Amino acid sequence: MTALPDPFNAFLAIQQATVPNSETGPLAGLRLAVKDIYDVAGIVTGCGNLQKAASGDAAETTAPSVQAILDAGARFVGKTQTDELAFSLMGQNAHYPHPVNPAAPNRVSGGSSSGSAVAVAAGLADISVGSDTGGSIRAPASFCGLIGLRTTHGLISLEGTMKLAPSLDTFGWFARDIDIYEKVAKLLIGKDAHEDKLVRPLAFDWLDALASGPAEAAEYERTRGVAERALGPVAAATPLTLSPDEIYWCFRKIQAFEAWQVHGDWISSGDRDLGPGVKERFAFGATIDAKVYKAETAVRHTLRKELAALLGRDGFLVLPTVPGAAPFASGSHDDLLAYRERALRLLCLSGLSGFPQITLPIGKVDGAPFGLSLLGPAGSDLQLIALGRQVVAAASGQARG
């Protein structure tokens, strides 16, 4: 199959292979796009890096989680762009034309699952596979007005996938329609391990305060009100013993250390021409030693234990997905970096704990999408989608009213 006509730069400009799929199943008739860190038989997995794309061999088999979607009837329509080595959050790979956010064309699409989010937002695919290490499902979904779930860590296989930071990497996907989203979830997850009903909404004041300005704070309050009407009043959560900065740096150091362990030898073996931002993040990882990693892992265990105790069997957090609408694509490197660092403070709780988090496209700031999130205990993925359905229905009813 030839490369698709794509004015949004969602897909790789390559000869796309024809990939067999079932003609029947729960996803029959739906179009599937796949982030270019997953193996798809007959296509080189380029990982957003020109040298890997040029020197790699075509994959012999398709990643099992992607294959399961094909076996359920979805039809492959192409490989999508990713930020370089999946180590970014803005969707601006220095080596490729930047994907254009269909929901807000003057703003970034979000990364590293940039092309996957754009493919669905532009109506070029019904389902697109991405991944979430630091926020690469949740941030692009929020930026592009999509549903996105960071799944419980380790729940869905990442065999046949480029690793970034293995203790943080998770499988994920995008859709505009929650019915489609749930069909994929049931296919890949089957049944929640967490059987208790989530009925106790909670919030941290310090997370809510990360909304980036008055308009963002007001819109978050409005969307939280929608969630409260659907799910019940939100109570203030007991503070954690760890400070927001301790949590943030724990995430940054663990992610960077693991990323360097995975990719450092290859990066060090030649001039890899890494793009700005990506190069510096890998360089930071090279400075972190095993002693620091061990200490931060202990901090992580404390966070997970405290968050699990806070949520108990029936609690879930309500929070802004990111600080606001996507930053402007024309923003300076420093502006984008500042947004990224603020966003990671919202995104890192799910990553460090391994607990699932869903973002719902129910908000807008200056006409651009702004997601609201629900974060639940480990193994509550399907229940979060069910709660999300209630929130989306409440938001739709409010819009009609």
TIVO-263866 format. One line per 10 residues: their letters; for each residue x, y, z of N, C-alpha, C, O. Coordinates in steps of 0.1 Angstrom, whole numbers. Layout:
BEGIN
a> X/Y/Z/X/Y/Z/X/Y/Z/X/Y/Z  ...
***
This chain:
BEGIN
mtalpdpfna> 8/-12/0/0/0/0/9/12/0/19/12/6  5/23/-7/13/35/-7/10/44/5/0/42/12  18/54/7/16/63/18/3/71/16/-1/74/4  -5/73/27/-18/79/26/-16/94/23/-6/100/27  -26/100/16/-26/115/15/-28/120/29/-38/116/36  -20/129/33/-19/133/48/-15/147/49/-3/150/52  -24/157/49/-20/171/51/-17/174/65/-12/185/68  -19/165/74/-16/167/88/-3/161/93/1/162/105  5/155/84/18/149/88/17/138/99/26/137/107  5/132/99/4/121/110/12/109/106/17/102/115
flaiqqatvp> 12/105/94/18/92/90/32/94/84/35/105/80  40/84/85/53/84/79/52/84/64/43/77/59  60/92/58/60/92/43/68/81/37/79/83/32  63/69/39/70/57/35/60/48/27/48/50/27  66/38/20/58/28/14/52/19/26/59/12/32  39/20/28/33/13/39/30/-1/34/24/-3/24  33/-11/42/31/-25/39/16/-28/40/9/-22/48  11/-38/32/-2/-44/34/-1/-54/45/6/-64/44  -9/-52/56/-8/-60/68/-22/-68/69/-32/-62/70  -21/-81/69/-33/-89/70/-41/-86/83/-35/-84/93
nsetgplagl> -54/-87/82/-63/-86/93/-75/-95/91/-78/-99/80  -82/-97/103/-95/-105/102/-105/-96/95/-105/-84/97  -114/-102/88/-125/-94/82/-137/-94/92/-147/-87/89  -137/-102/103/-148/-102/112/-142/-99/126/-130/-100/128  -151/-96/135/-147/-94/149/-152/-81/154/-159/-73/147  -150/-78/167/-157/-66/173/-152/-53/168/-158/-42/169  -140/-53/161/-134/-40/155/-135/-40/140/-129/-32/133  -143/-49/134/-144/-50/119/-149/-37/114/-158/-30/119  -142/-32/103/-145/-20/96/-139/-8/101/-140/3/96  -131/-9/112/-124/2/118/-110/3/113/-103/-7/111
rlavkdiydv> -105/15/112/-91/18/107/-81/19/118/-84/26/128  -70/13/117/-60/13/128/-47/19/123/-41/15/112  -42/29/130/-29/35/128/-20/30/140/-24/28/151  -6/30/137/3/24/147/15/33/148/22/36/138  18/37/161/30/45/164/43/37/160/44/25/161  52/45/154/64/39/149/75/35/159/87/36/157  70/29/171/79/22/180/74/7/181/81/-1/187  63/4/175/58/-9/175/61/-17/162/60/-11/151  65/-29/163/68/-37/151/55/-40/144/45/-44/149  56/-37/131/45/-42/121/52/-49/110/61/-44/104
agivtgcgnl> 48/-61/108/54/-70/98/56/-63/85/46/-58/79  68/-63/79/71/-58/66/75/-43/66/78/-38/56  76/-37/78/79/-23/79/91/-21/89/90/-28/100  101/-13/86/111/-10/96/106/-2/107/98/7/105  109/-5/119/105/2/131/116/13/133/127/11/138  112/26/129/122/37/129/124/44/142/134/51/143  114/44/151/115/50/164/117/65/163/122/71/173  113/71/152/114/86/151/129/90/149/132/102/151  138/81/145/152/85/144/156/81/130/154/69/125  162/90/122/166/88/108/175/76/107/174/68/97
qkaasgdaae> 185/75/116/195/64/114/189/51/117/192/41/110  180/50/127/173/37/129/164/33/117/163/22/113  158/43/112/149/41/101/156/36/88/152/28/80  168/42/86/176/39/74/184/26/76/186/19/66  187/22/88/196/10/89/189/-2/94/195/-13/94  177/-1/99/170/-13/104/164/-22/93/162/-18/82  162/-34/97/155/-44/88/140/-43/91/135/-40/102  132/-47/81/118/-47/83/114/-58/93/120/-69/94  105/-55/102/100/-64/112/94/-77/105/87/-76/95  98/-88/111/92/-101/106/78/-104/111/70/-110/105
ttapsvqail> 76/-99/123/63/-102/130/57/-88/135/65/-79/137  44/-88/138/38/-77/144/37/-78/159/35/-89/164  39/-67/166/38/-67/181/25/-74/185/14/-70/179  25/-83/194/13/-91/197/1/-82/201/-10/-86/197  3/-71/208/-9/-63/212/-15/-56/200/-27/-55/199  -7/-52/190/-12/-47/178/-19/-58/170/-29/-56/164  -13/-70/170/-18/-81/162/-32/-84/167/-41/-88/160  -34/-83/181/-47/-86/186/-58/-77/181/-69/-81/179  -54/-64/179/-64/-55/173/-67/-58/159/-79/-57/154  -57/-62/151/-59/-67/137/-67/-79/137/-76/-81/128
dagarfvgkt> -65/-88/146/-72/-101/146/-87/-99/150/-96/-107/147  -90/-87/156/-104/-84/160/-111/-76/149/-122/-72/151  -104/-75/137/-111/-69/125/-106/-56/121/-110/-51/110  -98/-49/129/-94/-36/125/-84/-37/113/-77/-46/111  -85/-26/104/-77/-26/92/-65/-16/93/-68/-4/96  -53/-21/91/-41/-12/92/-41/-2/81/-42/-6/69  -39/11/85/-38/21/75/-25/29/75/-23/37/66  -16/25/84/-3/31/83/4/33/97/-2/33/107  18/35/95/26/38/107/26/53/109/26/61/99  26/57/121/25/72/125/38/77/131/46/69/136
qtdelafslm> 39/90/130/51/97/135/52/95/150/42/94/157  64/95/155/67/96/170/78/106/172/86/108/163  78/112/184/90/120/187/102/111/188/100/99/190  113/117/186/126/109/185/128/100/197/129/105/209  129/87/195/131/77/205/120/78/216/122/74/227  109/84/213/97/85/222/101/93/234/94/91/245  111/102/234/115/109/246/112/124/245/121/133/245  99/127/243/95/141/243/80/141/245/73/131/246  74/153/247/60/155/250/53/165/241/41/167/243  60/171/231/54/181/224/50/177/209/42/184/203
gqnahyphpv> 55/166/204/52/162/190/60/170/180/55/171/168  71/175/183/79/182/173/93/175/171/103/180/177  93/165/163/105/158/160/113/166/150/108/170/139  126/169/154/134/178/146/137/173/132/141/180/123  135/160/130/139/154/117/127/152/107/129/147/96  115/155/111/103/153/103/94/165/103/95/173/113  86/167/93/75/177/94/66/175/106/62/164/108  64/185/114/56/184/126/42/180/123/36/186/114  36/170/130/22/168/129/14/180/133/17/187/142  3/182/126/-6/194/128/-18/190/136/-25/180/133
npaapnrvsg> -20/197/147/-31/194/156/-44/198/149/-47/210/147  -53/188/145/-65/192/138/-75/200/146/-83/208/141  -74/198/159/-84/205/168/-79/219/171/-87/228/175  -66/222/169/-61/236/172/-48/237/163/-37/235/169  -49/240/151/-38/239/141/-26/248/145/-15/245/140  -28/258/153/-17/267/157/-10/262/170/-1/269/175  -15/251/175/-9/246/187/-3/232/185/-6/225/175  6/228/193/13/215/192/3/203/193/-8/205/199  7/192/187/-2/180/188/1/172/201/-8/165/205  13/174/206/17/166/218/24/153/213/21/148/202
gsssgsavav> 33/149/221/41/137/218/42/128/230/37/131/241  49/117/229/56/113/217/47/106/207/51/103/196  35/103/211/25/96/202/18/106/193/6/106/192  26/115/188/20/127/180/12/123/168/0/126/167  18/115/159/11/111/147/-1/102/150/-11/104/143  -1/94/160/-12/86/164/-24/94/168/-35/92/164  -21/104/176/-32/113/181/-38/121/169/-50/122/168  -29/126/161/-34/134/150/-42/126/140/-52/131/134  -38/113/137/-45/105/128/-59/103/132/-68/104/123  -62/101/145/-76/100/149/-83/113/149/-94/114/145
aagladisvg> -76/123/154/-83/137/155/-86/142/141/-96/149/140  -79/138/131/-81/142/117/-91/133/110/-95/136/98  -95/123/116/-105/114/110/-98/104/100/-105/98/92  -85/103/101/-78/94/92/-77/79/97/-73/70/90  -80/78/110/-81/64/116/-91/65/127/-94/76/132  -97/53/130/-107/52/141/-100/49/154/-105/53/165  -89/41/154/-81/37/165/-67/39/162/-63/37/150  -59/44/171/-45/45/168/-37/41/181/-40/45/192  -27/33/179/-19/28/190/-8/38/193/-1/42/184  -6/41/206/5/49/211/11/42/223/9/30/225
sdtggsirap> 19/50/230/25/45/243/25/57/252/25/68/248  27/53/265/27/64/276/38/60/285/37/50/293  49/68/286/60/66/295/59/78/305/58/76/318  59/90/300/57/102/309/45/109/307/42/119/314  37/105/297/24/112/294/20/112/279/12/120/275  26/103/272/25/103/257/12/98/251/10/98/239  3/93/260/-11/91/256/-19/102/261/-27/109/254  -17/105/274/-26/115/281/-25/129/275/-35/136/273  -12/134/273/-10/148/268/-15/149/254/-23/159/252  -11/141/244/-17/143/231/-32/142/230/-39/149/223
asfcgliglr> -38/133/238/-52/131/239/-59/144/243/-69/149/238  -53/150/254/-58/163/259/-57/174/249/-66/182/246  -45/174/242/-43/185/232/-51/184/220/-55/194/214  -55/172/216/-62/170/204/-77/166/205/-84/164/196  -82/166/218/-96/164/220/-100/150/219/-110/147/213  -92/140/224/-94/126/223/-95/119/237/-92/125/247  -100/107/237/-100/99/249/-86/91/249/-82/86/238  -80/91/260/-67/84/261/-65/78/275/-68/85/285  -61/66/276/-59/59/289/-45/54/290/-40/47/282  -38/59/301/-26/52/305/-30/40/313/-35/41/324
tthglisleg> -27/28/308/-31/16/314/-23/13/326/-11/18/328  -28/4/335/-20/-1/346/-7/-7/341/-7/-15/331  4/-3/347/17/-7/342/18/-23/341/15/-30/351  23/-28/330/25/-42/328/12/-50/324/13/-62/322  1/-43/323/-12/-50/320/-13/-55/306/-18/-66/304  -8/-47/296/-8/-51/282/6/-53/277/15/-44/280  8/-63/270/22/-67/265/28/-56/257/22/-50/248  41/-54/259/49/-45/251/60/-53/243/70/-47/238  57/-65/241/66/-73/232/66/-67/218/55/-63/214  77/-67/212/78/-61/199/77/-46/198/72/-40/188
tmklapsldt> 81/-39/209/80/-25/211/94/-19/215/100/-25/223  98/-8/210/109/-1/214/108/3/229/97/9/232  117/0/237/117/4/251/122/18/252/131/23/245  117/26/262/123/38/266/127/38/281/139/38/284  118/36/290/121/35/304/112/23/309/100/26/312  117/11/309/108/-1/311/99/-1/323/88/-6/322  103/5/334/94/5/346/83/15/345/75/16/353  83/23/334/73/34/332/65/31/319/54/37/317  71/24/309/65/23/296/51/15/297/50/5/304  41/20/290/28/13/289/23/14/275/25/24/268
fgwfardidi> 14/4/272/7/4/259/-5/13/261/-11/14/271  -9/20/250/-21/28/250/-26/30/236/-20/26/226  -38/37/235/-44/39/222/-53/52/223/-57/56/234  -57/57/212/-66/69/211/-79/65/203/-79/56/195  -89/72/207/-102/71/199/-110/84/202/-108/90/213  -119/87/193/-128/99/196/-140/94/203/-147/101/210  -144/81/200/-157/76/204/-154/66/216/-146/57/215  -161/68/227/-159/60/239/-164/46/237/-158/37/244  -173/43/229/-177/30/226/-166/22/219/-163/11/223  -159/28/209/-148/22/203/-137/20/213/-130/10/213
yekvakllig> -135/30/221/-124/29/231/-126/17/240/-117/10/243  -138/16/245/-141/5/254/-140/-9/247/-136/-19/253  -143/-10/234/-142/-23/227/-127/-27/227/-124/-39/229  -118/-18/224/-104/-21/224/-100/-25/238/-92/-35/239  -104/-18/248/-100/-21/262/-105/-35/266/-97/-43/271  -117/-39/263/-122/-52/266/-114/-63/259/-112/-74/264  -111/-60/246/-103/-69/238/-89/-72/245/-85/-83/246  -82/-61/249/-69/-63/253/-68/-66/268/-58/-72/273  -78/-62/276/-77/-63/290/-86/-75/295/-82/-82/304  -97/-76/289/-106/-87/293/-115/-83/305/-127/-80/303
kdahedklvr> -109/-83/317/-116/-80/329/-107/-73/339/-95/-76/340  -113/-63/346/-105/-56/356/-100/-66/368/-108/-74/372  -88/-64/372/-83/-71/384/-89/-65/396/-91/-72/406  -92/-52/396/-97/-45/407/-113/-45/406/-118/-39/397  -119/-53/415/-133/-55/413/-142/-46/421/-154/-45/419  -136/-39/432/-145/-30/440/-149/-18/432/-141/-13/423  -161/-13/434/-166/-2/427/-160/11/431/-159/14/444  -156/20/422/-150/33/425/-161/43/427/-168/46/417  -163/48/439/-174/56/442/-170/69/450/-178/77/454  -157/70/453/-152/81/462/-142/90/454/-130/88/454
plafdwldal> -147/101/448/-139/110/441/-130/119/450/-135/124/461  -118/120/447/-108/128/455/-100/138/447/-100/136/435  -94/148/453/-86/157/446/-75/162/455/-77/164/467  -63/165/449/-52/172/456/-53/186/452/-53/190/440  -52/195/462/-52/210/459/-40/213/450/-41/222/441  -28/207/453/-16/211/446/-17/207/431/-10/213/423  -24/196/428/-26/193/414/-35/202/407/-32/207/396  -46/206/413/-55/215/408/-49/228/405/-52/235/395  -40/232/414/-33/245/413/-23/246/401/-18/257/398  -20/235/394/-11/235/383/-18/239/370/-11/241/360
asgpaeaaey> -31/242/370/-37/248/359/-29/262/356/-26/269/366  -26/264/344/-15/274/341/-20/289/341/-11/298/340  -32/292/343/-37/306/343/-51/307/347/-58/297/349  -57/319/349/-70/321/353/-81/314/344/-90/308/349  -79/315/331/-88/309/322/-88/293/323/-98/287/323  -76/288/324/-74/274/326/-80/269/339/-87/259/340  -78/276/350/-83/273/363/-98/273/363/-105/264/368  -104/283/356/-119/284/356/-125/272/348/-135/267/351  -118/269/337/-123/258/328/-122/245/336/-130/236/335  -111/243/343/-109/231/350/-120/230/361/-126/219/363
ertrgvaera> -123/240/368/-134/240/378/-147/237/372/-155/229/377  -149/242/360/-162/238/353/-163/224/349/-173/217/352  -152/218/344/-152/204/340/-152/195/352/-158/184/352  -146/199/363/-146/192/375/-161/191/381/-165/181/386  -168/203/379/-182/203/382/-190/193/374/-200/187/379  -187/192/361/-194/182/353/-191/168/359/-200/160/360  -179/165/362/-175/152/368/-183/150/381/-187/138/384  -184/160/389/-191/159/402/-206/156/400/-212/147/407  -212/162/390/-226/159/387/-228/144/382/-238/138/385  -218/139/376/-219/125/371/-215/115/381/-221/104/382
lgpvaaatpl> -205/118/390/-199/108/398/-200/111/413/-197/103/421  -204/123/417/-206/127/431/-195/137/435/-186/140/428  -197/143/447/-189/154/451/-174/149/453/-172/138/458  -165/158/450/-151/155/451/-146/160/465/-148/172/468  -140/151/472/-134/155/486/-119/158/485/-112/152/476  -115/167/493/-100/169/494/-93/157/499/-97/151/509  -82/154/492/-74/142/496/-64/145/507/-60/157/508  -62/136/516/-51/138/526/-38/140/519/-34/132/510  -30/150/523/-18/153/516/-8/141/517/-8/134/527  0/139/507/11/129/508/23/135/516/24/147/518
tlspdeiywc> 31/126/521/43/131/528/54/137/519/62/144/523  53/132/506/63/137/497/59/151/491/47/153/489  68/159/488/65/172/482/63/170/467/68/161/461  56/180/460/55/179/446/68/179/439/70/171/429  78/186/444/91/186/438/98/173/439/105/168/430  97/167/451/103/153/453/97/143/443/104/135/438  84/144/441/77/135/432/82/137/418/85/128/411  83/150/414/87/153/401/101/148/398/103/142/387  110/151/407/124/148/404/126/133/405/135/127/399  118/126/413/119/111/414/115/106/400/122/97/395
frkiqafeaw> 105/111/394/101/107/380/112/110/370/116/101/363  117/122/370/126/126/360/139/118/361/144/113/351  144/115/373/156/107/374/154/93/371/163/87/364  143/87/375/141/73/371/139/71/356/145/62/350  132/80/350/130/79/336/143/81/328/146/73/319  150/91/332/163/94/325/173/83/327/180/79/317  174/78/339/184/67/341/180/55/333/189/49/326  168/51/333/164/39/325/165/41/310/169/32/303  162/53/305/163/56/291/178/55/287/181/50/276  187/60/295/201/59/292/206/44/292/214/40/284
qvhgdwissg> 201/36/302/205/22/302/200/15/290/207/6/285  189/19/284/184/12/272/191/17/260/195/9/251  193/30/258/198/36/246/212/41/247/218/45/236  218/42/258/231/49/260/242/43/251/250/51/245  243/30/251/254/24/243/253/28/228/263/31/222  241/27/223/239/31/209/242/45/207/248/49/197  237/54/215/239/68/214/254/72/215/259/80/207  261/65/223/275/68/225/284/62/215/296/66/214  279/53/206/287/46/197/289/54/183/296/49/174  283/66/182/285/74/170/277/87/171/271/89/182
drdlgpgvke> 278/95/161/271/107/161/256/104/156/254/102/145  247/105/166/233/101/163/225/113/159/213/111/156  230/125/159/223/137/155/209/138/162/199/141/155  209/136/175/197/137/182/192/152/182/200/161/183  179/153/181/173/167/181/174/174/194/177/168/205  172/187/194/172/195/207/162/190/217/151/186/213  165/190/229/156/185/240/159/171/242/162/167/253  157/163/232/160/148/233/174/146/237/177/138/245  183/152/230/198/151/232/201/154/247/208/147/254  195/165/252/198/170/266/192/160/276/198/158/287
rfafgatida> 180/154/273/174/145/282/182/132/284/184/127/294  187/127/272/196/116/273/209/119/280/214/111/288  214/131/278/227/135/285/224/136/300/233/132/308  213/140/304/209/140/318/209/126/324/214/124/335  204/117/316/203/103/321/217/97/323/219/89/332  227/102/315/240/96/316/247/101/329/257/95/333  242/111/335/248/116/348/242/110/360/248/112/371  232/102/359/226/96/370/231/82/373/231/73/364  236/79/385/243/66/387/233/57/395/222/61/398  237/44/396/228/34/402/224/38/417/214/34/421
kvykaetavr> 233/45/424/230/48/438/218/58/438/209/57/446  219/68/429/208/78/429/195/71/424/184/73/430  196/62/414/184/54/410/178/46/421/166/46/422  186/40/429/181/32/440/174/40/450/164/37/455  180/52/453/174/61/463/160/66/458/151/67/465  160/70/445/147/74/439/137/63/438/125/66/439  141/51/436/132/40/436/126/38/450/114/34/451  133/40/460/127/40/474/117/51/476/106/48/482  119/63/470/109/73/471/97/69/463/86/71/467  99/63/452/88/58/443/79/48/451/67/49/451
htlrkelaal> 86/39/458/78/29/466/70/36/477/58/32/479  75/46/483/68/54/493/55/60/487/44/60/492  57/66/475/46/73/468/35/63/465/24/65/467  39/52/459/29/41/455/22/36/467/10/35/467  29/34/478/22/29/490/12/39/496/1/36/499  16/52/496/8/62/501/-4/65/492/-16/66/497  -2/65/479/-13/67/470/-23/55/470/-35/57/470  -18/43/471/-27/31/472/-35/32/485/-47/29/484  -29/36/496/-37/37/508/-47/48/508/-58/47/513  -44/59/501/-53/70/499/-65/66/491/-76/69/495
lgrdgflvlp> -63/59/480/-74/55/472/-82/44/478/-94/43/476  -75/35/485/-82/24/491/-88/15/480/-82/14/469  -99/9/483/-105/0/473/-116/8/465/-120/3/454  -120/20/469/-131/26/463/-129/41/458/-138/47/453  -116/46/460/-114/59/457/-107/62/443/-101/52/438  -108/74/438/-102/77/425/-99/92/426/-107/100/432  -89/97/419/-85/111/418/-91/118/406/-93/111/396  -95/130/408/-100/139/397/-89/150/396/-85/156/406  -84/152/384/-73/162/382/-73/167/368/-78/160/359  -67/179/366/-64/183/352/-54/173/345/-45/169/352
tvpgaapfas> -56/170/333/-47/161/326/-33/168/324/-23/163/327  -34/180/319/-22/189/317/-25/203/322/-37/205/325  -16/213/321/-19/226/327/-29/234/320/-35/243/325  -32/230/307/-42/238/299/-42/233/285/-38/222/282  -47/241/276/-47/238/262/-32/236/257/-23/240/264  -30/229/246/-17/227/241/-10/241/239/-16/251/235  3/241/241/11/254/238/11/256/223/9/247/215  14/269/220/14/273/206/26/266/199/37/266/205  24/262/187/35/255/180/47/264/177/58/260/175  44/277/176/54/287/174/62/292/186/70/300/186
gshddllayr> 58/286/198/64/290/210/79/287/210/84/278/203  87/294/218/101/292/219/104/279/226/96/273/233  117/275/224/121/262/231/119/264/246/115/254/253  122/275/252/121/277/266/106/277/270/103/271/281  97/283/262/83/282/266/78/268/266/70/264/275  81/260/255/77/247/254/83/238/266/76/229/271  95/241/269/101/233/280/94/237/293/92/227/301  91/249/296/84/253/308/71/246/309/67/241/320  63/245/298/51/239/298/53/224/301/45/218/309  63/218/295/65/204/297/68/200/311/62/191/317
eralrllcls> 76/209/318/80/206/332/68/207/341/66/200/350  59/217/338/47/219/346/37/207/343/31/201/353  36/203/331/28/191/327/32/178/334/24/171/339  45/176/335/50/164/341/46/163/355/45/152/361  45/174/362/41/173/376/26/168/378/23/162/388  18/170/367/5/164/367/5/150/363/-3/141/367  14/147/353/14/134/347/21/123/354/19/111/352  30/127/363/40/117/369/34/108/380/40/97/382  23/112/386/17/103/396/13/89/391/16/79/397  6/89/379/2/77/373/15/69/369/15/56/371
glsgfpqitl> 25/75/363/36/68/359/44/62/370/48/50/369  47/69/381/54/64/392/47/53/399/53/43/404  34/55/401/26/45/408/23/32/400/21/22/405  22/34/387/18/23/378/3/22/377/-3/13/371  -5/32/383/-19/32/384/-25/38/371/-18/46/364  -37/33/367/-42/38/354/-48/52/355/-53/56/366  -48/60/344/-54/73/344/-60/75/330/-54/73/320  -72/80/330/-79/83/317/-81/98/316/-85/105/325  -79/103/304/-82/117/301/-94/118/292/-96/110/282  -103/127/295/-116/129/288/-117/142/281/-114/152/288
pigkvdgapf> -121/143/269/-121/156/261/-133/164/264/-142/166/255  -135/170/276/-147/177/279/-145/192/282/-154/199/285  -132/197/280/-129/211/283/-123/218/271/-118/211/262  -124/231/271/-118/239/261/-113/252/267/-119/258/275  -101/257/262/-96/270/266/-93/277/253/-85/272/245  -99/289/251/-97/297/239/-99/288/226/-93/289/216  -110/280/227/-114/271/216/-105/259/214/-108/251/205  -95/256/222/-86/245/221/-89/235/232/-93/238/243  -88/222/229/-91/211/239/-83/212/251/-72/216/251  -89/207/262/-83/207/275/-90/195/283/-102/196/286
glsllgpags> -82/185/286/-88/173/291/-89/173/307/-81/179/314  -99/165/312/-100/162/326/-97/148/328/-100/139/320  -90/144/339/-85/131/341/-91/124/354/-95/131/363  -92/111/353/-96/103/365/-85/93/367/-81/86/357  -80/91/379/-69/82/382/-73/72/392/-78/76/403  -73/59/390/-78/49/399/-67/39/404/-56/40/399  -71/30/412/-61/20/417/-57/11/406/-63/10/395  -46/4/409/-41/-6/399/-52/-16/395/-59/-21/403  -53/-18/382/-62/-28/377/-76/-23/375/-85/-31/373  -79/-10/376/-92/-5/375/-95/2/362/-103/11/360
dlqlialgrq> -88/-3/352/-88/4/338/-102/4/332/-106/15/328  -109/-7/332/-122/-7/325/-132/1/333/-141/7/327  -130/1/346/-140/9/354/-137/24/352/-147/31/352  -125/28/350/-122/42/347/-129/46/334/-134/57/333  -129/37/324/-135/40/311/-150/41/314/-157/50/308  -156/32/322/-170/33/325/-174/46/332/-184/52/329  -165/50/342/-167/63/348/-166/74/338/-174/84/338  -156/73/329/-154/83/319/-166/84/310/-170/95/305  -173/73/307/-185/74/299/-196/82/305/-202/90/299  -197/81/318/-207/89/326/-203/104/325/-212/112/323
vvaaasgqar> -191/107/326/-186/121/326/-189/127/312/-194/138/310  -185/119/302/-187/124/288/-202/126/285/-205/136/278  -210/117/290/-225/119/288/-230/131/295/-238/138/289  -225/133/307/-229/145/314/-225/158/307/-232/168/307  -212/158/302/-207/170/295/-216/172/282/-219/183/278  -219/161/275/-227/162/263/-241/168/266/-246/176/259  -247/163/277/-260/168/281/-260/183/285/-269/190/282  -249/187/291/-247/201/295/-246/210/282/-252/221/282  -238/204/272/-236/212/260/-250/214/253/-253/225/247  -258/203/253/-271/204/246/-280/213/253/-289/221/247
g> -279/213/267/-288/222/275/-285/236/273/-291/245/279
***
